[in-house]
């Protein structure tokens, strides 16, 4: 099976939405953690909110998702939030 290619916006500069900063302390991660998670991402898919994507990552051995939104006019990749994926 062929590995899925990352879209061109994947290489754009990261910007962090103010929302994600509000989640960092509560969810025990920081900007450096996010950059490392995204660097080692394993996959992505469309989010239910148009224009946003869910990126599959790991943090301390656990599955996480990072919500990102490419901004095509400025070629910036906005990080909206990140959260641990818990089994139900």
Secondary structure as GFF3:
##gff-version 3
##sequence-region A 1 88
A	DSSP	three_ten_helix	8	11	.	.	.	ID=ss1
A	DSSP	beta_strand	13	16	.	.	.	ID=ss2
A	DSSP	alpha_helix	18	27	.	.	.	ID=ss3
A	DSSP	alpha_helix	31	39	.	.	.	ID=ss4
A	DSSP	beta_strand	43	46	.	.	.	ID=ss5
A	DSSP	beta_strand	52	59	.	.	.	ID=ss6
A	DSSP	beta_strand	62	71	.	.	.	ID=ss7
A	DSSP	beta_strand	76	84	.	.	.	ID=ss8
###
